Amino acid sequence: MRLYVAGPLFSEAERSWLDTLTVQLRANDFDCFVPHEQFPELADVTVETVYRIDTDGLRSANALVAWLDGAMVDDGTACEIGMFSELVRSGAEHYRGIVGIATDLRLERRRQQSVIGGGLNLFVAGAIESCGTIVHTVDEAVAALREL
């Protein structure tokens, strides 16, 4: 299964977490499209290029894995979730669903307090849950992907 791995990628720490996630997903036999791997030379990056390459990556994927941690879901990640949920809703069998990963303690506390949407933006949580699930560990994500 080909995965599009979405998440914030603007700091070394964010890219490192996504790289670690990707290593684990690849070790479980998933083929991964990771946006920041597509742009080794940032000097040549343009708005048009990023949009084209990432949209092509979304369209080529069978499922989306979205890292949801942070005070708010990253805006690019939220956009990717929205775009992919509509691809799934299109009815094409190629698109299987979305697995969101929320490891942030703030989200866990909100979930335990039964905050609607677990503390995520309700539209983003709704887009994920319309065709997938939100999990809290990488192992849970792998299991959820196998069920898509």
C-alpha positions in Angstrom: 0.0 0.0 0.0 1.3 3.5 -0.9 1.0 6.1 1.9 1.2 9.8 1.8 2.8 10.9 5.1 1.6 14.3 6.1 2.7 16.5 9.0 4.5 19.7 9.8 8.0 19.7 8.3 9.4 23.2 9.0 11.9 22.4 11.9 14.6 19.8 12.2 12.6 18.2 15.0 9.5 17.9 12.9 11.3 16.4 10.0 13.2 14.0 12.3 9.9 12.7 13.8 8.4 12.3 10.3 11.6 10.5 9.2 11.3 8.1 12.2 7.7 7.5 11.5 8.5 6.8 7.8 11.2 4.3 8.8 8.7 2.4 10.9 6.1 2.4 8.2 8.6 1.3 5.5 9.7 -1.5 7.9 6.1 -2.7 7.9 6.2 -2.9 4.1 4.4 0.4 3.3 5.6 2.5 0.3 5.8 6.1 1.5 5.5 9.4 -0.2 7.0 12.0 2.2 6.8 15.6 1.0 10.1 16.9 2.4 11.9 14.0 0.7 10.8 15.4 -2.7 12.7 18.7 -2.2 16.3 18.2 -1.3 17.3 21.5 -2.8 15.1 24.2 -1.2 16.5 26.9 -3.4 14.4 25.6 -6.4 11.1 25.3 -4.5 8.2 27.4 -5.8 4.5 27.5 -4.8 3.6 25.8 -8.1 6.1 23.1 -7.8 5.2 22.2 -4.2 1.5 22.1 -5.1 2.0 20.0 -8.2 4.3 17.4 -6.6 2.4 17.1 -3.4 -1.0 16.9 -5.2 0.5 14.2 -7.4 1.7 12.4 -4.3 -1.8 12.5 -2.8 -3.4 11.2 -5.9 -0.8 8.3 -6.2 -1.4 7.2 -2.5 -3.8 4.6 -1.3 -4.0 6.1 2.2 -3.0 9.2 4.1 -1.1 9.1 7.4 -1.4 12.5 9.1 0.6 13.5 12.2 -1.7 15.7 14.2 0.4 16.9 17.1 0.8 20.5 18.2 -1.3 23.3 19.6 -3.2 23.2 16.3 -3.0 20.8 13.3 -0.5 22.1 10.8 -2.3 24.1 8.1 -0.7 22.1 5.2 -1.6 18.9 6.9 -5.2 20.0 7.4 -5.3 20.8 3.7 -3.9 17.4 2.8 -6.5 15.7 5.0 -9.3 17.7 3.3 -8.1 16.9 -0.2 -7.6 13.2 0.6 -10.9 12.8 2.3 -12.6 14.1 -0.9 -10.5 11.6 -3.0 -11.8 8.8 -0.7 -15.4 10.1 -1.0 -15.1 10.1 -4.8 -15.7 6.4 -4.6 -12.6 5.3 -6.4 -11.4 2.0 -4.9 -7.8 3.1 -5.1 -8.3 5.4 -2.1 -8.7 3.5 1.1 -8.7 6.1 4.0 -6.9 8.3 6.5 -5.2 7.4 9.7 -4.4 10.3 12.0 -1.7 10.0 14.7 -2.1 12.1 17.8 0.7 11.5 20.4 0.5 15.0 21.9 -0.3 14.9 25.7 -2.6 17.9 25.3 -4.7 16.0 22.9 -4.7 12.9 25.1 -5.9 15.0 28.1 -8.7 16.5 26.1 -9.7 13.1 24.8 -9.8 11.8 28.4 -12.0 14.7 29.4 -14.4 13.7 26.6 -13.8 17.0 24.7 -15.7 16.7 21.4 -13.2 15.8 18.6 -10.5 15.1 21.2 -9.4 18.7 21.1 -8.8 18.8 17.3 -10.5 21.2 15.0 -13.9 19.5 14.5 -13.8 19.9 10.7 -10.4 18.3 10.5 -11.4 15.5 12.9 -14.6 15.0 10.9 -12.7 14.7 7.6 -10.4 12.0 9.1 -13.3 10.1 10.8 -15.4 10.2 7.6 -13.0 7.7 6.1 -10.6 6.6 8.7 -9.6 6.9 12.4 -7.4 8.7 14.8 -4.9 6.7 16.8 -2.3 7.5 19.4 0.8 5.4 18.6 2.7 4.3 15.5 1.8 0.6 16.3 -1.9 1.5 16.3 -1.4 3.4 13.0 0.1 0.3 11.4 -2.7 -1.8 12.6 -5.3 0.7 11.4 -3.7 0.9 8.0 -3.8 -2.9 7.6 -7.6 -2.7 8.2 -8.2 -0.1 5.6 
